[in-house]
Amino acid sequence: MADEIVIFHNPRCSKSRETLKLLRDRGIEPTVVRYLDNPPDAKAIRALLGKLQIEAHALMRRKEKRYRELGLSPEKSARELVDAMAENPFLIERPIVVVGQRAAIGRPPEAVLEILPTR
């Protein structure tokens, strides 16, 4: 059985829209998770980090005003960074596409191609 393909999507983000279009253009209709409406909790964020194989700080939108307001930085602990993303989901980089135990950030959108199943 093929793995479900999930996109953590923000329809207001051009890269997120482009990544969703890229998937659909390839005949893939992913499960769309509008993560600002249904934010992942800290456990789910840690699972995403494992699938992405990156550290917490690499998943953060560092140019957001809230990032500065919270005094976030690479020196903060992974727990602090994950908790900040769970409480402020707009700090999570987007879009994220998940296929089974692998994930990729769609920046650029073509970055997700490496994790898609071959047809």
MODELLER restraints for C-alpha pairs under 7 A, 6 or more apart:
rsr = mdl.restraints
at = mdl.atoms
rsr.add(forms.Gaussian(group=physical.xy_distance, feature=features.Distance(at['CA:3:A'], at['CA:99:A']), mean=5.94, stdev=0.5))
rsr.add(forms.Gaussian(group=physical.xy_distance, feature=features.Distance(at['CA:3:A'], at['CA:100:A']), mean=5.19, stdev=0.5))
rsr.add(forms.Gaussian(group=physical.xy_distance, feature=features.Distance(at['CA:4:A'], at['CA:99:A']), mean=6.10, stdev=0.5))
rsr.add(forms.Gaussian(group=physical.xy_distance, feature=features.Distance(at['CA:4:A'], at['CA:100:A']), mean=6.60, stdev=0.5))
rsr.add(forms.Gaussian(group=physical.xy_distance, feature=features.Distance(at['CA:5:A'], at['CA:30:A']), mean=4.98, stdev=0.5))
rsr.add(forms.Gaussian(group=physical.xy_distance, feature=features.Distance(at['CA:5:A'], at['CA:31:A']), mean=6.24, stdev=0.5))
rsr.add(forms.Gaussian(group=physical.xy_distance, feature=features.Distance(at['CA:5:A'], at['CA:98:A']), mean=5.71, stdev=0.5))
rsr.add(forms.Gaussian(group=physical.xy_distance, feature=features.Distance(at['CA:5:A'], at['CA:99:A']), mean=4.83, stdev=0.5))
rsr.add(forms.Gaussian(group=physical.xy_distance, feature=features.Distance(at['CA:6:A'], at['CA:30:A']), mean=5.17, stdev=0.5))
rsr.add(forms.Gaussian(group=physical.xy_distance, feature=features.Distance(at['CA:6:A'], at['CA:31:A']), mean=4.64, stdev=0.5))
rsr.add(forms.Gaussian(group=physical.xy_distance, feature=features.Distance(at['CA:6:A'], at['CA:32:A']), mean=5.97, stdev=0.5))
rsr.add(forms.Gaussian(group=physical.xy_distance, feature=features.Distance(at['CA:6:A'], at['CA:97:A']), mean=5.57, stdev=0.5))
rsr.add(forms.Gaussian(group=physical.xy_distance, feature=features.Distance(at['CA:6:A'], at['CA:98:A']), mean=5.09, stdev=0.5))
rsr.add(forms.Gaussian(group=physical.xy_distance, feature=features.Distance(at['CA:6:A'], at['CA:99:A']), mean=6.68, stdev=0.5))
rsr.add(forms.Gaussian(group=physical.xy_distance, feature=features.Distance(at['CA:7:A'], at['CA:30:A']), mean=6.39, stdev=0.5))
rsr.add(forms.Gaussian(group=physical.xy_distance, feature=features.Distance(at['CA:7:A'], at['CA:31:A']), mean=6.29, stdev=0.5))
rsr.add(forms.Gaussian(group=physical.xy_distance, feature=features.Distance(at['CA:7:A'], at['CA:32:A']), mean=5.16, stdev=0.5))
rsr.add(forms.Gaussian(group=physical.xy_distance, feature=features.Distance(at['CA:7:A'], at['CA:33:A']), mean=6.01, stdev=0.5))
rsr.add(forms.Gaussian(group=physical.xy_distance, feature=features.Distance(at['CA:7:A'], at['CA:95:A']), mean=6.64, stdev=0.5))
rsr.add(forms.Gaussian(group=physical.xy_distance, feature=features.Distance(at['CA:7:A'], at['CA:96:A']), mean=5.59, stdev=0.5))
rsr.add(forms.Gaussian(group=physical.xy_distance, feature=features.Distance(at['CA:7:A'], at['CA:97:A']), mean=4.37, stdev=0.5))
rsr.add(forms.Gaussian(group=physical.xy_distance, feature=features.Distance(at['CA:7:A'], at['CA:98:A']), mean=6.36, stdev=0.5))
rsr.add(forms.Gaussian(group=physical.xy_distance, feature=features.Distance(at['CA:8:A'], at['CA:32:A']), mean=6.32, stdev=0.5))
rsr.add(forms.Gaussian(group=physical.xy_distance, feature=features.Distance(at['CA:8:A'], at['CA:33:A']), mean=4.83, stdev=0.5))
rsr.add(forms.Gaussian(group=physical.xy_distance, feature=features.Distance(at['CA:8:A'], at['CA:34:A']), mean=6.02, stdev=0.5))
rsr.add(forms.Gaussian(group=physical.xy_distance, feature=features.Distance(at['CA:8:A'], at['CA:35:A']), mean=5.79, stdev=0.5))
rsr.add(forms.Gaussian(group=physical.xy_distance, feature=features.Distance(at['CA:8:A'], at['CA:94:A']), mean=6.93, stdev=0.5))
rsr.add(forms.Gaussian(group=physical.xy_distance, feature=features.Distance(at['CA:8:A'], at['CA:95:A']), mean=5.47, stdev=0.5))
rsr.add(forms.Gaussian(group=physical.xy_distance, feature=features.Distance(at['CA:8:A'], at['CA:96:A']), mean=5.06, stdev=0.5))
rsr.add(forms.Gaussian(group=physical.xy_distance, feature=features.Distance(at['CA:8:A'], at['CA:97:A']), mean=6.37, stdev=0.5))
rsr.add(forms.Gaussian(group=physical.xy_distance, feature=features.Distance(at['CA:9:A'], at['CA:16:A']), mean=5.76, stdev=0.5))
rsr.add(forms.Gaussian(group=physical.xy_distance, feature=features.Distance(at['CA:9:A'], at['CA:32:A']), mean=6.38, stdev=0.5))
rsr.add(forms.Gaussian(group=physical.xy_distance, feature=features.Distance(at['CA:9:A'], at['CA:33:A']), mean=5.80, stdev=0.5))
rsr.add(forms.Gaussian(group=physical.xy_distance, feature=features.Distance(at['CA:9:A'], at['CA:34:A']), mean=5.00, stdev=0.5))
rsr.add(forms.Gaussian(group=physical.xy_distance, feature=features.Distance(at['CA:9:A'], at['CA:35:A']), mean=6.30, stdev=0.5))
rsr.add(forms.Gaussian(group=physical.xy_distance, feature=features.Distance(at['CA:9:A'], at['CA:94:A']), mean=6.75, stdev=0.5))
rsr.add(forms.Gaussian(group=physical.xy_distance, feature=features.Distance(at['CA:9:A'], at['CA:95:A']), mean=5.36, stdev=0.5))
rsr.add(forms.Gaussian(group=physical.xy_distance, feature=features.Distance(at['CA:10:A'], at['CA:16:A']), mean=6.01, stdev=0.5))
rsr.add(forms.Gaussian(group=physical.xy_distance, feature=features.Distance(at['CA:10:A'], at['CA:34:A']), mean=5.85, stdev=0.5))
rsr.add(forms.Gaussian(group=physical.xy_distance, feature=features.Distance(at['CA:10:A'], at['CA:35:A']), mean=6.98, stdev=0.5))
rsr.add(forms.Gaussian(group=physical.xy_distance, feature=features.Distance(at['CA:11:A'], at['CA:17:A']), mean=5.96, stdev=0.5))
rsr.add(forms.Gaussian(group=physical.xy_distance, feature=features.Distance(at['CA:15:A'], at['CA:95:A']), mean=6.99, stdev=0.5))
rsr.add(forms.Gaussian(group=physical.xy_distance, feature=features.Distance(at['CA:15:A'], at['CA:106:A']), mean=6.87, stdev=0.5))
rsr.add(forms.Gaussian(group=physical.xy_distance, feature=features.Distance(at['CA:15:A'], at['CA:107:A']), mean=6.77, stdev=0.5))
rsr.add(forms.Gaussian(group=physical.xy_distance, feature=features.Distance(at['CA:15:A'], at['CA:109:A']), mean=6.40, stdev=0.5))
rsr.add(forms.Gaussian(group=physical.xy_distance, feature=features.Distance(at['CA:16:A'], at['CA:94:A']), mean=6.36, stdev=0.5))
rsr.add(forms.Gaussian(group=physical.xy_distance, feature=features.Distance(at['CA:16:A'], at['CA:95:A']), mean=4.88, stdev=0.5))
rsr.add(forms.Gaussian(group=physical.xy_distance, feature=features.Distance(at['CA:18:A'], at['CA:109:A']), mean=6.37, stdev=0.5))
rsr.add(forms.Gaussian(group=physical.xy_distance, feature=features.Distance(at['CA:19:A'], at['CA:106:A']), mean=6.10, stdev=0.5))
rsr.add(forms.Gaussian(group=physical.xy_distance, feature=features.Distance(at['CA:19:A'], at['CA:109:A']), mean=4.69, stdev=0.5))
rsr.add(forms.Gaussian(group=physical.xy_distance, feature=features.Distance(at['CA:23:A'], at['CA:29:A']), mean=6.94, stdev=0.5))
rsr.add(forms.Gaussian(group=physical.xy_distance, feature=features.Distance(at['CA:36:A'], at['CA:89:A']), mean=5.97, stdev=0.5))
rsr.add(forms.Gaussian(group=physical.xy_distance, feature=features.Distance(at['CA:36:A'], at['CA:90:A']), mean=6.56, stdev=0.5))
rsr.add(forms.Gaussian(group=physical.xy_distance, feature=features.Distance(at['CA:39:A'], at['CA:86:A']), mean=6.85, stdev=0.5))
rsr.add(forms.Gaussian(group=physical.xy_distance, feature=features.Distance(at['CA:39:A'], at['CA:89:A']), mean=5.96, stdev=0.5))
rsr.add(forms.Gaussian(group=physical.xy_distance, feature=features.Distance(at['CA:40:A'], at['CA:86:A']), mean=6.26, stdev=0.5))
rsr.add(forms.Gaussian(group=physical.xy_distance, feature=features.Distance(at['CA:41:A'], at['CA:86:A']), mean=5.18, stdev=0.5))
rsr.add(forms.Gaussian(group=physical.xy_distance, feature=features.Distance(at['CA:42:A'], at['CA:82:A']), mean=5.85, stdev=0.5))
rsr.add(forms.Gaussian(group=physical.xy_distance, feature=features.Distance(at['CA:42:A'], at['CA:83:A']), mean=5.90, stdev=0.5))
rsr.add(forms.Gaussian(group=physical.xy_distance, feature=features.Distance(at['CA:42:A'], at['CA:86:A']), mean=5.40, stdev=0.5))
rsr.add(forms.Gaussian(group=physical.xy_distance, feature=features.Distance(at['CA:45:A'], at['CA:82:A']), mean=6.67, stdev=0.5))
rsr.add(forms.Gaussian(group=physical.xy_distance, feature=features.Distance(at['CA:49:A'], at['CA:55:A']), mean=6.56, stdev=0.5))
rsr.add(forms.Gaussian(group=physical.xy_distance, feature=features.Distance(at['CA:49:A'], at['CA:56:A']), mean=6.62, stdev=0.5))
rsr.add(forms.Gaussian(group=physical.xy_distance, feature=features.Distance(at['CA:51:A'], at['CA:101:A']), mean=5.57, stdev=0.5))
rsr.add(forms.Gaussian(group=physical.xy_distance, feature=features.Distance(at['CA:51:A'], at['CA:102:A']), mean=4.73, stdev=0.5))
rsr.add(forms.Gaussian(group=physical.xy_distance, feature=features.Distance(at['CA:51:A'], at['CA:103:A']), mean=5.18, stdev=0.5))
rsr.add(forms.Gaussian(group=physical.xy_distance, feature=features.Distance(at['CA:52:A'], at['CA:102:A']), mean=6.38, stdev=0.5))
rsr.add(forms.Gaussian(group=physical.xy_distance, feature=features.Distance(at['CA:52:A'], at['CA:103:A']), mean=4.87, stdev=0.5))
rsr.add(forms.Gaussian(group=physical.xy_distance, feature=features.Distance(at['CA:52:A'], at['CA:104:A']), mean=5.80, stdev=0.5))
rsr.add(forms.Gaussian(group=physical.xy_distance, feature=features.Distance(at['CA:56:A'], at['CA:78:A']), mean=5.66, stdev=0.5))
rsr.add(forms.Gaussian(group=physical.xy_distance, feature=features.Distance(at['CA:56:A'], at['CA:81:A']), mean=6.19, stdev=0.5))
rsr.add(forms.Gaussian(group=physical.xy_distance, feature=features.Distance(at['CA:56:A'], at['CA:82:A']), mean=6.34, stdev=0.5))
rsr.add(forms.Gaussian(group=physical.xy_distance, feature=features.Distance(at['CA:57:A'], at['CA:74:A']), mean=5.81, stdev=0.5))
rsr.add(forms.Gaussian(group=physical.xy_distance, feature=features.Distance(at['CA:57:A'], at['CA:81:A']), mean=6.63, stdev=0.5))
rsr.add(forms.Gaussian(group=physical.xy_distance, feature=features.Distance(at['CA:59:A'], at['CA:92:A']), mean=5.87, stdev=0.5))
rsr.add(forms.Gaussian(group=physical.xy_distance, feature=features.Distance(at['CA:59:A'], at['CA:93:A']), mean=5.35, stdev=0.5))
rsr.add(forms.Gaussian(group=physical.xy_distance, feature=features.Distance(at['CA:60:A'], at['CA:91:A']), mean=5.42, stdev=0.5))
rsr.add(forms.Gaussian(group=physical.xy_distance, feature=features.Distance(at['CA:60:A'], at['CA:92:A']), mean=4.99, stdev=0.5))
rsr.add(forms.Gaussian(group=physical.xy_distance, feature=features.Distance(at['CA:60:A'], at['CA:93:A']), mean=5.39, stdev=0.5))
rsr.add(forms.Gaussian(group=physical.xy_distance, feature=features.Distance(at['CA:61:A'], at['CA:91:A']), mean=4.98, stdev=0.5))
rsr.add(forms.Gaussian(group=physical.xy_distance, feature=features.Distance(at['CA:61:A'], at['CA:92:A']), mean=5.88, stdev=0.5))
rsr.add(forms.Gaussian(group=physical.xy_distance, feature=features.Distance(at['CA:61:A'], at['CA:93:A']), mean=5.28, stdev=0.5))
rsr.add(forms.Gaussian(group=physical.xy_distance, feature=features.Distance(at['CA:64:A'], at['CA:91:A']), mean=6.88, stdev=0.5))
rsr.add(forms.Gaussian(group=physical.xy_distance, feature=features.Distance(at['CA:85:A'], at['CA:91:A']), mean=5.59, stdev=0.5))
rsr.add(forms.Gaussian(group=physical.xy_distance, feature=features.Distance(at['CA:85:A'], at['CA:92:A']), mean=5.99, stdev=0.5))
rsr.add(forms.Gaussian(group=physical.xy_distance, feature=features.Distance(at['CA:94:A'], at['CA:105:A']), mean=6.37, stdev=0.5))
rsr.add(forms.Gaussian(group=physical.xy_distance, feature=features.Distance(at['CA:94:A'], at['CA:106:A']), mean=6.77, stdev=0.5))
rsr.add(forms.Gaussian(group=physical.xy_distance, feature=features.Distance(at['CA:95:A'], at['CA:105:A']), mean=5.69, stdev=0.5))
rsr.add(forms.Gaussian(group=physical.xy_distance, feature=features.Distance(at['CA:95:A'], at['CA:106:A']), mean=5.30, stdev=0.5))
rsr.add(forms.Gaussian(group=physical.xy_distance, feature=features.Distance(at['CA:96:A'], at['CA:103:A']), mean=6.77, stdev=0.5))
rsr.add(forms.Gaussian(group=physical.xy_distance, feature=features.Distance(at['CA:96:A'], at['CA:104:A']), mean=5.69, stdev=0.5))
rsr.add(forms.Gaussian(group=physical.xy_distance, feature=features.Distance(at['CA:96:A'], at['CA:105:A']), mean=4.48, stdev=0.5))
rsr.add(forms.Gaussian(group=physical.xy_distance, feature=features.Distance(at['CA:96:A'], at['CA:106:A']), mean=6.06, stdev=0.5))
rsr.add(forms.Gaussian(group=physical.xy_distance, feature=features.Distance(at['CA:97:A'], at['CA:103:A']), mean=5.46, stdev=0.5))
rsr.add(forms.Gaussian(group=physical.xy_distance, feature=features.Distance(at['CA:97:A'], at['CA:104:A']), mean=5.46, stdev=0.5))
rsr.add(forms.Gaussian(group=physical.xy_distance, feature=features.Distance(at['CA:97:A'], at['CA:105:A']), mean=6.38, stdev=0.5))
rsr.add(forms.Gaussian(group=physical.xy_distance, feature=features.Distance(at['CA:97:A'], at['CA:112:A']), mean=6.59, stdev=0.5))
rsr.add(forms.Gaussian(group=physical.xy_distance, feature=features.Distance(at['CA:98:A'], at['CA:104:A']), mean=6.70, stdev=0.5))
rsr.add(forms.Gaussian(group=physical.xy_distance, feature=features.Distance(at['CA:99:A'], at['CA:115:A']), mean=6.71, stdev=0.5))
rsr.add(forms.Gaussian(group=physical.xy_distance, feature=features.Distance(at['CA:99:A'], at['CA:116:A']), mean=6.82, stdev=0.5))
rsr.add(forms.Gaussian(group=physical.xy_distance, feature=features.Distance(at['CA:102:A'], at['CA:115:A']), mean=6.55, stdev=0.5))
rsr.add(forms.Gaussian(group=physical.xy_distance, feature=features.Distance(at['CA:103:A'], at['CA:115:A']), mean=6.78, stdev=0.5))
rsr.add(forms.Gaussian(group=physical.xy_distance, feature=features.Distance(at['CA:104:A'], at['CA:111:A']), mean=6.68, stdev=0.5))
rsr.add(forms.Gaussian(group=physical.xy_distance, feature=features.Distance(at['CA:104:A'], at['CA:112:A']), mean=5.31, stdev=0.5))
rsr.add(forms.Gaussian(group=physical.xy_distance, feature=features.Distance(at['CA:105:A'], at['CA:111:A']), mean=6.77, stdev=0.5))
rsr.add(forms.Gaussian(group=physical.xy_distance, feature=features.Distance(at['CA:105:A'], at['CA:112:A']), mean=6.60, stdev=0.5))
rsr.add(forms.Gaussian(group=physical.xy_distance, feature=features.Distance(at['CA:106:A'], at['CA:112:A']), mean=5.62, stdev=0.5))
